[in-house]
Amino acid sequence: MAREPIHIIGGGLAGSEAAWQVAQRGWPAVLYEMRPERRTPAHQTGRLAELVCSNSLKSELESTAPWLLKEELRRMDSLLLQAAQKARVPGGHALTVDREVFSEEVSTAIAQQPLIELRREEVTTIPPSGITVIATGPLTSDALAQEIARLTGTGRLYFYDSISPIVEADSVDRSIAFWASRYGKSTDGTDDYLNCPFDREQYERFVDELLKGESVRAHIAEDETPYFEACLPIEELARRGRDTLRFGPMKPVGLSDPRTGRRPWAVVQLRQENLRAESFNLVGFQNHLKFGEQARILRMIPGLERAEFLRFGQIHRNTYINAPALLTPTLQLRTHPHVLFAGQISGVEGYVEAIATGLLAGVHAVELAMGGGTQAAPRETAIGSLCHYISGADASDYQPANITFDLLPQLDDALKHELRRDKKARHAEVCRRALDALEGYRRARV
């Protein structure tokens, strides 16, 4: 009996990887890509897996989080990591590729795989039966976005990322920053925020540098449109008046600096996210500054002078679903298990993260097609932790994520204490555990 093909919508990084994984497991796939018949504001060609805003797939330094995710993908026989190696160009410690060679390698491999049928057409409705992987990326067409909103029952999708920076908890100076909730109103008796207090002089210097900060050049026209009033970048707030920030995200009301016993002139609040261990989010600090500028200016915040940033702030066009409210750890819609999401539309940031979710969506789609149950990647792995985060974070305040060590399970207290002075050794141990866990998961799917 003929096998019903798995339908994959979107020929970007995630969709191309998903189609390849389906075919490598002996199952037919239909891959839909609307380019070049219908263009997007960012893409320049009709090739599959076209890289848009960068040609870097991040660090290749061993025992870093980006390296770990790529190493897991290599061991899972990722097509796109193989293409990246063939297209590699000098880039220091990063995996940097020639964009044209990279996308050509992927396009050729897909074209030569007999189990993949490539259809150059726009999809506006999701098949009511069979298995479908939606991997349409951050520039999903309006018609399909409306269809996804209807299917998920959300009424709308997110159309802009408004992402605040994240810092490592150990890099915050606790002799300056203090735990407190406004007016002493805490949750469950625990103070909700770590507060970084400014005096007036510190605040004025901070605003001066913020106003001089160099912004990121927009990659698509939508990123140059006026911002939503509810999520303005901090530099835009500063332009509206020198006190705007301290009456907005930096308001000090209801707080008292224990060093002085008085209310600070302004405060930056740090919040620990529920699924991010040992890190803090800078509340309301989304911005459109270059990453180097962010590091320089944000280290002017009292208590963050030696901050180590796990993620910088961003505001840009990115259509994505509220994944924690909708997806399982195997990337299936809870209400429609035959529909899976992958790539940036599923709520991940970054090229490699898109590839990773595409790979797993392809694996899980075949498991469904074969009539069996799906099994999530081990929590100890980077790829499993990424899916655990997007399916289990706080749905009321969800922000897309890229891979960082704070998403992975932490070491037990004894080992953490033993290695407390050696961060490299701690990270190496997390990587060792991840790759051991991946091996068993991979063997069961060969």
Buried (B, 14 or more C-beta within 10 A) or exposed (E): EEEEBBBBBBBBBBBBBBBBBBBBBEBBBBBBBBBEEEEBEBBEBBBBBBBBEBBBBBBBEEBBBBBBBBBBBEBBBBBBBBBBEEBBEEBEEBBBBBBBBBBBBBBEBBEEBEBBBBBBEBBEEBEEEBBBBBBBBBBBBEEBBBBBBEBBEBEEBBBBBBBBBBBBBEBBEEEBBBBBBBEEEBEEEEBBBBBBBBBEEBBEEBBEBBEEBEEBEBBBEBBEEEBEEEBBBBBBBBBEEEBBBBEBBBBBEEBBBEEEEEBBBBBBBBBBBEBBBEBBBBBBBBBBBBBEBBBBBBBBBBBBEEBBBBBBBBBBBBBBBBBBBBBBBBBBBEEBBBBBBBBBBBBBBBBBBBBBBBBBBBBBBBBBBEEEEBBBBBBBBBBBBBBBBBBBBEEEEBBBBBBBBBBBBEBEEEEEEBBEEEBEBBBBBBBEBBBEBBEEBBEEEE
